[in-house]
Amino acid sequence: MDNETQILKLSIKDLFTTKMIKYSVVPFVLSMLILYILFFILAGIGLDHMDATMHVESNQTTIQNGIPHTDSFSTTLQNTAIIKFLMSSAITSWIASFLVYTIGSLLMLYFSIFVALLVIGLLTHIILKELQRRHYQDVEMIGYSNFFAGILHALKWFVIMIILFIVCIPLYFIPVLNIIAFNFPLYYFFHKMLNYDVSSSICTKQEFYRIKVFHGSTIRLKTLVLYLISLIPFVIFFATVFYVIYLGHSYFLEVRKIRTLPQG
């Protein structure tokens, strides 16, 4: 615990150095720019759908004096008439508004975490190099991956995340469990990406597997705490550099221990 407290204090101190503050601005600006562009793209798509028409038709058959009579109702809802149709009832209006704002807010939060992870991946090596210069000049950053391997890994973890979202659908309707079900797929992606970006810049593959075997639970606990912090709105835009620093210290210290052990 004392060691973990020292890592946390050192990480906070490193975060507020001039270079790290500059690095912190980049993920914020790029993430906001990406979300800004996507907002207008999605807004344009939404407006296009608003121009679509909805055809509503119903038939009702009644029997009068033994003779069947069929009454037909047909109408076309167009443009904002669709919204007026949904909002015509107080109950449907409340449900529609609740779903739009709740689901929209959750999707925006989750998507902001996803975007911030992709952006910080571009800066991880630079941040760790600065960390090495300040504290770990005796630890060579060997690394075990490359850009193209990183892209393939990210695509694989993204597909698995989508599959997990689909598999967890039945749990979305169960109170308490739905909170875990909503967050587990994205936490999986969060852990994989952040852990890979940091470890692949510092360790050899053998060192990574050794750390995974002996300290995997500790690393997962750390990324879980960092993920929970990310659920605070807007924090992810500023905190990603700190995540890399904090996890970077953990890996540098473990790699230093491994390389100072007697070989053979």
Residue frames as qw, qx, qy, qz and C-alpha x, y, z in Angstrom:
[[0.000, 0.884, 0.468, 0.000, 0.00, 0.00, 0.00],
 [0.313, -0.777, 0.112, 0.534, 2.84, 2.39, 0.82],
 [0.392, -0.115, 0.615, 0.674, 4.42, 1.66, -2.55],
 [0.191, 0.614, 0.681, 0.351, 1.09, 2.33, -4.28],
 [0.143, -0.919, -0.264, 0.257, 0.71, 5.61, -2.43],
 [0.367, -0.561, 0.347, 0.656, 4.18, 6.67, -3.59],
 [0.331, 0.214, 0.708, 0.586, 3.31, 5.78, -7.19],
 [0.055, 0.813, 0.569, 0.109, 0.12, 7.84, -6.97],
 [0.248, -0.867, -0.037, 0.430, 1.90, 10.86, -5.48],
 [0.388, -0.344, 0.520, 0.679, 4.68, 10.66, -8.07],
 [0.290, 0.445, 0.726, 0.436, 2.14, 10.34, -10.89],
 [0.018, -0.918, -0.390, 0.076, 0.28, 13.45, -9.76],
 [0.333, -0.736, 0.210, 0.551, 3.57, 15.35, -9.46],
 [0.393, -0.060, 0.659, 0.639, 4.60, 14.28, -12.97],
 [0.245, 0.678, 0.667, 0.188, 1.20, 15.24, -14.38],
 [0.035, -0.968, -0.204, 0.139, 1.69, 18.87, -13.39],
 [0.489, -0.360, 0.353, 0.712, 5.05, 19.31, -15.08],
 [0.249, 0.585, -0.174, -0.752, 5.14, 21.66, -18.06],
 [0.166, 0.222, -0.825, -0.492, 5.54, 18.94, -20.70],
 [0.021, 0.283, 0.956, -0.078, 2.78, 16.72, -19.31],
 [0.236, 0.605, 0.402, -0.646, 0.37, 19.64, -19.13],
 [0.275, 0.488, -0.442, -0.701, 1.10, 20.34, -22.81],
 [0.123, 0.036, -0.958, -0.258, 0.52, 16.68, -23.64],
 [0.154, 0.402, 0.800, -0.418, -2.79, 16.80, -21.73],
 [0.322, 0.533, 0.030, -0.782, -4.10, 19.51, -24.05],
 [0.199, 0.272, -0.757, -0.561, -3.68, 17.34, -27.18],
 [0.034, -0.256, -0.966, -0.028, -6.13, 14.53, -26.23],
 [0.152, 0.581, 0.520, -0.607, -8.67, 17.13, -25.13],
 [0.257, 0.546, -0.235, -0.762, -8.49, 19.14, -28.37],
 [0.197, 0.172, -0.852, -0.454, -8.44, 16.11, -30.68],
 [0.025, 0.321, 0.930, -0.177, -11.24, 14.31, -28.82],
 [0.219, 0.615, 0.382, -0.655, -13.47, 17.39, -28.85],
 [0.238, 0.461, -0.463, -0.719, -12.74, 17.97, -32.54],
 [0.122, -0.011, -0.956, -0.265, -13.67, 14.37, -33.41],
 [0.062, 0.479, 0.806, -0.341, -16.87, 14.52, -31.33],
 [0.202, 0.579, 0.075, -0.787, -17.74, 17.92, -32.84],
 [0.246, 0.290, -0.674, -0.633, -17.45, 16.55, -36.39],
 [0.115, -0.178, -0.976, -0.060, -19.41, 13.41, -35.53],
 [0.158, 0.482, 0.578, -0.639, -22.13, 15.50, -33.90],
 [0.352, 0.511, -0.151, -0.770, -22.81, 17.37, -37.13],
 [0.237, 0.152, -0.871, -0.403, -22.66, 14.17, -39.18],
 [0.053, -0.309, -0.930, 0.195, -25.20, 12.47, -36.92],
 [0.210, 0.524, 0.349, -0.748, -27.32, 15.61, -36.76],
 [0.317, 0.370, -0.478, -0.731, -27.41, 15.67, -40.57],
 [0.211, -0.059, -0.958, -0.187, -28.46, 12.04, -40.69],
 [0.048, 0.415, 0.759, -0.500, -31.16, 12.76, -38.11],
 [0.294, 0.497, 0.041, -0.816, -32.54, 15.64, -40.14],
 [0.301, 0.202, -0.745, -0.560, -32.64, 13.45, -43.24],
 [0.144, -0.238, -0.958, 0.070, -34.69, 10.88, -41.35],
 [0.160, 0.452, 0.474, -0.739, -37.02, 13.61, -40.19],
 [0.358, 0.363, -0.335, -0.792, -37.90, 14.17, -43.85],
 [0.133, -0.034, -0.965, -0.225, -39.00, 10.56, -44.19],
 [0.604, -0.199, -0.121, -0.762, -42.67, 9.66, -44.13],
 [0.134, -0.039, 0.946, -0.293, -44.43, 7.11, -41.96],
 [0.517, -0.141, -0.506, -0.676, -47.54, 5.40, -43.27],
 [0.240, -0.022, 0.806, -0.540, -50.00, 4.32, -40.58],
 [0.562, -0.042, -0.511, -0.648, -52.88, 2.05, -41.60],
 [0.223, -0.031, 0.877, -0.425, -55.37, 0.05, -39.55],
 [0.476, -0.163, -0.627, -0.595, -58.47, -2.04, -40.30],
 [0.276, -0.018, 0.739, -0.615, -61.33, -2.83, -37.92],
 [0.370, -0.167, -0.766, -0.499, -64.11, -5.30, -38.70],
 [0.352, 0.029, 0.597, -0.720, -67.46, -5.20, -36.89],
 [0.081, -0.270, -0.911, -0.299, -70.60, -7.29, -37.36],
 [0.330, 0.163, 0.268, -0.890, -73.94, -5.53, -37.56],
 [0.774, 0.245, 0.176, -0.556, -77.12, -7.58, -38.01],
 [0.874, 0.032, 0.475, 0.101, -74.99, -10.53, -39.04],
 [0.654, 0.707, 0.061, 0.261, -73.30, -8.54, -41.79],
 [0.673, -0.354, 0.008, 0.650, -69.52, -7.83, -41.41],
 [0.238, 0.959, 0.062, 0.137, -68.43, -4.23, -41.91],
 [0.755, -0.109, -0.024, 0.646, -64.76, -3.24, -42.31],
 [0.003, 0.999, 0.036, -0.033, -63.61, 0.28, -41.43],
 [0.778, 0.180, -0.026, 0.601, -60.19, 1.37, -42.65],
 [0.198, -0.960, 0.023, 0.198, -58.01, 4.14, -41.31],
 [0.777, 0.207, 0.130, 0.581, -55.01, 5.35, -43.26],
 [0.037, -0.997, 0.019, 0.064, -52.79, 8.36, -42.76],
 [0.753, 0.342, -0.150, 0.542, -49.28, 9.50, -43.51],
 [0.450, -0.849, -0.025, 0.276, -47.08, 11.15, -40.91],
 [0.668, 0.519, 0.016, 0.533, -44.43, 13.38, -42.41],
 [0.225, 0.606, -0.264, 0.716, -41.64, 15.59, -41.09],
 [0.054, -0.259, 0.611, -0.746, -42.36, 16.87, -37.57],
 [0.739, -0.211, -0.165, -0.619, -45.79, 15.19, -37.57],
 [0.761, 0.003, -0.633, 0.140, -44.02, 12.02, -36.40],
 [0.258, 0.105, -0.584, 0.762, -42.76, 13.80, -33.32],
 [0.429, -0.184, 0.112, -0.877, -46.18, 15.39, -32.71],
 [0.805, -0.122, -0.464, -0.350, -47.74, 11.94, -32.98],
 [0.644, -0.022, -0.653, 0.398, -45.34, 10.53, -30.36],
 [0.150, 0.047, -0.445, 0.882, -45.72, 13.55, -28.09],
 [0.419, -0.400, -0.380, -0.721, -49.54, 13.60, -28.27],
 [0.766, -0.517, -0.372, -0.091, -49.75, 11.65, -25.00],
 [0.283, -0.848, 0.366, -0.259, -48.15, 12.75, -21.75],
 [0.858, -0.326, 0.396, 0.032, -47.01, 9.19, -21.00],
 [0.840, 0.362, 0.206, 0.347, -45.47, 8.51, -24.41],
 [0.228, 0.898, -0.138, 0.350, -43.93, 11.98, -24.37],
 [0.497, -0.752, 0.409, -0.145, -42.26, 11.34, -20.99],
 [0.902, -0.100, 0.390, 0.155, -41.03, 7.88, -22.02],
 [0.700, 0.614, 0.109, 0.348, -39.68, 9.15, -25.35],
 [0.032, 0.914, -0.252, 0.316, -37.89, 12.10, -23.70],
 [0.684, -0.594, 0.418, -0.062, -36.45, 9.88, -20.95],
 [0.909, 0.101, 0.327, 0.239, -35.13, 7.34, -23.43],
 [0.536, 0.766, 0.003, 0.354, -33.65, 9.97, -25.74],
 [0.107, -0.882, 0.337, -0.313, -31.80, 11.86, -22.99],
 [0.758, -0.484, 0.433, -0.059, -30.75, 8.81, -20.96],
 [0.893, 0.187, 0.316, 0.259, -29.57, 6.67, -23.85],
 [0.460, 0.821, -0.031, 0.337, -28.07, 9.68, -25.61],
 [0.276, -0.863, 0.372, -0.204, -26.11, 10.71, -22.51],
 [0.827, -0.319, 0.458, 0.072, -24.81, 7.18, -21.92],
 [0.818, 0.438, 0.232, 0.292, -23.81, 6.74, -25.55],
 [0.247, 0.903, -0.162, 0.313, -22.01, 10.09, -25.56],
 [0.505, -0.734, 0.440, -0.111, -20.17, 9.22, -22.34],
 [0.873, -0.090, 0.452, 0.156, -19.12, 5.78, -23.59],
 [0.699, 0.630, 0.152, 0.304, -18.17, 7.11, -26.99],
 [0.007, 0.940, -0.272, 0.206, -16.05, 9.87, -25.44],
 [0.673, -0.526, 0.518, 0.043, -14.11, 7.21, -23.49],
 [0.854, 0.267, 0.389, 0.220, -13.66, 5.21, -26.68],
 [0.461, 0.839, 0.001, 0.289, -12.38, 8.22, -28.64],
 [0.260, -0.884, 0.366, -0.129, -10.07, 9.36, -25.82],
 [0.818, -0.290, 0.477, 0.139, -8.47, 5.90, -25.69],
 [0.768, 0.480, 0.271, 0.325, -7.72, 5.97, -29.41],
 [0.201, 0.931, -0.108, 0.284, -6.27, 9.48, -29.20],
 [0.474, -0.774, 0.417, -0.055, -4.05, 8.82, -26.17],
 [0.925, 0.018, 0.317, 0.207, -2.65, 5.76, -27.95],
 [0.590, 0.715, 0.012, 0.375, -0.90, 8.16, -30.33],
 [0.023, -0.851, 0.313, -0.421, 0.87, 9.90, -27.42],
 [0.888, -0.459, 0.017, -0.036, 1.61, 7.00, -25.09],
 [0.855, 0.125, -0.073, 0.497, 5.16, 6.36, -26.29],
 [0.237, 0.649, -0.113, 0.714, 6.07, 10.07, -26.05],
 [0.543, -0.712, 0.084, -0.438, 4.66, 10.34, -22.52],
 [0.944, -0.307, 0.022, 0.120, 6.52, 7.22, -21.39],
 [0.685, 0.395, -0.121, 0.600, 9.75, 8.51, -22.93],
 [0.076, -0.722, 0.181, -0.664, 9.46, 11.63, -20.79],
 [0.798, -0.545, 0.076, -0.245, 8.72, 9.46, -17.76],
 [0.935, 0.028, -0.074, 0.347, 11.79, 7.38, -18.50],
 [0.415, 0.586, -0.169, 0.675, 13.97, 10.50, -18.83],
 [0.336, -0.710, 0.173, -0.595, 12.79, 11.79, -15.45],
 [0.697, -0.483, 0.390, -0.360, 12.87, 8.60, -13.37],
 [0.913, -0.047, 0.404, -0.009, 13.97, 5.45, -15.20],
 [0.355, 0.786, -0.455, -0.222, 17.04, 6.14, -17.29],
 [0.231, -0.405, 0.885, -0.004, 18.37, 2.75, -16.21],
 [0.596, 0.280, 0.732, -0.175, 15.32, 0.99, -17.76],
 [0.004, -0.187, 0.621, 0.761, 15.51, 0.66, -21.53],
 [0.646, 0.368, 0.292, -0.601, 12.19, 0.91, -23.36],
 [0.242, -0.160, 0.874, 0.390, 12.44, -2.18, -25.55],
 [0.609, 0.305, 0.026, -0.732, 8.79, -2.78, -26.46],
 [0.407, -0.025, 0.907, 0.109, 7.26, -5.80, -28.12],
 [0.465, 0.629, 0.621, -0.055, 4.90, -4.45, -30.78],
 [0.223, -0.038, 0.355, 0.907, 4.50, -2.04, -33.71],
 [0.335, 0.205, 0.039, -0.919, 1.88, 0.27, -35.20],
 [0.562, 0.060, -0.594, -0.573, 0.24, -2.30, -37.48],
 [0.393, -0.151, -0.884, 0.202, 0.08, -4.94, -34.75],
 [0.050, 0.216, 0.509, -0.832, -1.54, -2.32, -32.51],
 [0.474, 0.134, -0.231, -0.839, -4.21, -1.60, -35.14],
 [0.563, -0.033, -0.782, -0.265, -5.00, -5.32, -35.47],
 [0.257, -0.187, -0.803, 0.505, -5.23, -5.73, -31.70],
 [0.216, 0.193, 0.261, -0.921, -7.52, -2.70, -31.41],
 [0.557, 0.069, -0.458, -0.690, -9.82, -4.06, -34.13],
 [0.493, -0.098, -0.864, 0.028, -9.94, -7.47, -32.44],
 [0.133, -0.239, -0.681, 0.679, -10.79, -5.97, -29.06],
 [0.343, 0.140, -0.025, -0.929, -13.39, -3.68, -30.66],
 [0.584, -0.036, -0.658, -0.474, -15.17, -6.66, -32.25],
 [0.415, -0.189, -0.835, 0.308, -15.09, -8.55, -28.94],
 [0.060, 0.167, 0.407, -0.896, -16.51, -5.47, -27.19],
 [0.505, 0.057, -0.280, -0.815, -19.43, -5.31, -29.65],
 [0.582, -0.096, -0.792, -0.158, -20.08, -9.05, -29.17],
 [0.254, -0.180, -0.735, 0.602, -20.09, -8.55, -25.39],
 [0.281, 0.103, 0.130, -0.945, -22.60, -5.70, -25.73],
 [0.622, -0.002, -0.504, -0.600, -24.89, -8.04, -27.71],
 [0.528, -0.089, -0.831, 0.148, -24.42, -11.01, -25.35],
 [0.137, -0.150, -0.615, 0.762, -25.25, -8.83, -22.33],
 [0.296, -0.270, -0.332, -0.854, -28.57, -7.59, -23.78],
 [0.587, -0.469, -0.635, -0.177, -30.74, -9.85, -21.53],
 [0.519, -0.342, -0.484, 0.616, -29.01, -8.36, -18.47],
 [0.090, 0.241, 0.062, 0.964, -29.88, -4.78, -19.45],
 [0.489, -0.486, -0.349, -0.635, -33.41, -5.24, -18.06],
 [0.733, -0.428, -0.489, 0.199, -32.31, -6.50, -14.62],
 [0.202, -0.942, 0.102, -0.249, -31.75, -3.76, -12.00],
 [0.537, -0.713, 0.435, 0.122, -28.20, -3.47, -10.61],
 [0.744, -0.016, 0.566, 0.355, -26.94, -6.16, -13.01],
 [0.525, 0.771, 0.291, 0.211, -27.69, -3.82, -15.91],
 [0.113, -0.958, 0.246, 0.095, -25.12, -1.33, -14.58],
 [0.556, -0.436, 0.651, 0.278, -22.42, -4.00, -14.73],
 [0.677, 0.373, 0.597, 0.215, -23.68, -5.29, -18.08],
 [0.336, 0.935, 0.112, 0.024, -23.56, -1.81, -19.62],
 [0.107, -0.914, 0.388, 0.051, -20.04, -1.12, -18.43],
 [0.792, -0.285, 0.510, 0.176, -18.30, -4.49, -18.67],
 [0.768, 0.477, 0.291, 0.312, -17.80, -4.48, -22.50],
 [0.254, 0.912, -0.106, 0.306, -16.33, -0.99, -22.53],
 [0.512, -0.749, 0.420, -0.026, -14.18, -1.69, -19.48],
 [0.888, 0.022, 0.388, 0.245, -12.84, -4.74, -21.35],
 [0.587, 0.686, 0.125, 0.412, -11.82, -2.50, -24.26],
 [0.156, -0.942, 0.190, -0.229, -10.49, 0.19, -21.89],
 [0.725, -0.546, 0.412, 0.085, -8.29, -2.28, -20.00],
 [0.853, 0.205, 0.347, 0.332, -6.96, -3.98, -23.12],
 [0.446, 0.802, 0.070, 0.390, -6.09, -0.76, -24.94],
 [0.221, -0.913, 0.264, -0.220, -4.52, 1.10, -22.02],
 [0.788, -0.440, 0.419, 0.095, -2.61, -1.91, -20.75],
 [0.825, 0.331, 0.295, 0.350, -1.35, -2.76, -24.25],
 [0.305, 0.896, -0.027, 0.320, -0.29, 0.80, -25.10],
 [0.348, -0.844, 0.380, -0.150, 1.80, 1.10, -21.94],
 [0.815, -0.312, 0.478, 0.098, 3.25, -2.41, -21.71],
 [0.815, 0.432, 0.272, 0.275, 4.09, -2.71, -25.41],
 [0.258, 0.910, -0.162, 0.281, 6.18, 0.47, -25.19],
 [0.337, -0.766, 0.498, -0.225, 8.25, -0.66, -22.19],
 [0.738, -0.299, 0.598, -0.093, 8.49, -4.44, -21.87],
 [0.178, 0.245, -0.873, -0.382, 9.65, -7.34, -23.91],
 [0.713, -0.165, -0.429, -0.529, 6.94, -9.91, -24.56],
 [0.643, -0.100, -0.711, 0.267, 8.45, -12.26, -21.97],
 [0.120, 0.011, -0.483, 0.867, 8.49, -9.48, -19.36],
 [0.481, -0.144, -0.119, -0.856, 4.88, -8.62, -20.16],
 [0.760, -0.178, -0.570, -0.256, 3.73, -12.22, -19.66],
 [0.492, -0.054, -0.671, 0.553, 5.67, -12.43, -16.41],
 [0.119, -0.044, 0.294, -0.947, 4.03, -9.27, -15.10],
 [0.619, -0.140, -0.349, -0.690, 0.66, -10.55, -16.29],
 [0.700, -0.151, -0.697, 0.036, 1.08, -13.81, -14.37],
 [0.475, -0.194, -0.588, 0.626, 2.32, -12.31, -11.09],
 [0.029, -0.310, -0.283, 0.907, 0.66, -8.87, -11.11],
 [0.062, -0.316, -0.689, -0.650, -2.27, -9.24, -13.52],
 [0.282, -0.691, -0.663, 0.055, -4.91, -8.82, -10.80],
 [0.307, -0.589, -0.169, 0.729, -3.24, -5.65, -9.53],
 [0.103, -0.076, 0.443, 0.888, -3.08, -4.17, -13.04],
 [0.168, -0.486, -0.742, -0.431, -6.77, -5.01, -13.62],
 [0.313, -0.706, -0.525, 0.358, -7.71, -3.38, -10.32],
 [0.237, -0.426, 0.074, 0.870, -5.81, -0.24, -11.32],
 [0.032, -0.105, -0.585, -0.804, -7.46, -0.02, -14.74],
 [0.226, -0.603, -0.758, -0.106, -10.86, -0.65, -13.13],
 [0.264, -0.674, -0.326, 0.608, -10.38, 2.32, -10.80],
 [0.128, -0.274, 0.330, 0.894, -9.23, 4.45, -13.74],
 [0.082, -0.340, -0.761, -0.547, -12.28, 3.36, -15.74],
 [0.238, -0.700, -0.647, 0.185, -14.65, 4.28, -12.89],
 [0.205, -0.553, -0.045, 0.806, -13.02, 7.72, -12.77],
 [0.078, -0.006, 0.589, 0.805, -13.67, 8.01, -16.52],
 [0.078, -0.570, -0.798, -0.182, -17.41, 7.63, -15.91],
 [0.112, -0.705, -0.290, 0.638, -17.42, 11.11, -14.36],
 [0.510, 0.788, 0.318, 0.130, -18.54, 13.34, -17.29],
 [0.312, 0.923, -0.158, 0.162, -15.72, 15.16, -19.12],
 [0.584, -0.683, 0.424, 0.109, -12.98, 13.75, -16.85],
 [0.867, 0.122, 0.392, 0.283, -11.76, 11.39, -19.59],
 [0.494, 0.824, 0.060, 0.270, -10.77, 14.36, -21.78],
 [0.052, -0.886, 0.368, -0.277, -8.24, 15.57, -19.22],
 [0.699, -0.528, 0.456, -0.155, -7.24, 12.39, -17.36],
 [0.954, 0.296, -0.044, 0.024, -5.87, 10.12, -20.10],
 [0.413, 0.673, -0.484, 0.379, -2.32, 11.45, -19.74],
 [0.429, -0.536, 0.561, -0.462, -2.49, 10.74, -16.01],
 [0.960, -0.006, 0.175, -0.218, -3.66, 7.17, -16.76],
 [0.802, 0.485, -0.268, 0.223, -0.59, 6.57, -18.91],
 [0.076, 0.677, -0.539, 0.496, 1.72, 8.10, -16.29],
 [0.662, -0.405, 0.438, -0.454, 0.20, 6.09, -13.44],
 [0.982, 0.098, 0.144, -0.068, 0.24, 2.75, -15.28],
 [0.613, 0.663, -0.340, 0.264, 3.65, 3.61, -16.76],
 [0.206, -0.666, 0.588, -0.410, 5.20, 3.94, -13.29],
 [0.857, -0.194, 0.391, -0.275, 3.81, 0.51, -12.38],
 [0.925, 0.369, 0.005, 0.087, 5.34, -1.13, -15.45],
 [0.351, 0.757, -0.436, 0.339, 8.69, 0.66, -15.19],
 [0.429, -0.589, 0.570, -0.380, 9.09, -0.45, -11.57],
 [0.923, -0.037, 0.349, -0.156, 8.18, -4.07, -12.33],
 [0.797, 0.563, -0.137, 0.169, 10.48, -4.20, -15.37],
 [0.064, 0.770, -0.528, 0.353, 13.32, -2.75, -13.30],
 [0.684, -0.401, 0.538, -0.286, 12.82, -5.52, -10.71],
 [0.953, 0.243, 0.174, -0.042, 12.77, -8.21, -13.39],
 [0.650, 0.674, -0.235, 0.259, 15.96, -6.98, -15.07],
 [0.087, -0.723, 0.568, -0.384, 17.87, -6.72, -11.80],
 [0.899, -0.251, 0.292, -0.207, 17.07, -10.31, -10.84],
 [0.298, -0.471, 0.782, 0.277, 19.88, -12.84, -11.30],
 [0.710, 0.384, -0.322, -0.495, 19.48, -14.57, -14.68],
 [0.603, 0.239, -0.760, -0.044, 19.39, -18.34, -15.02]]
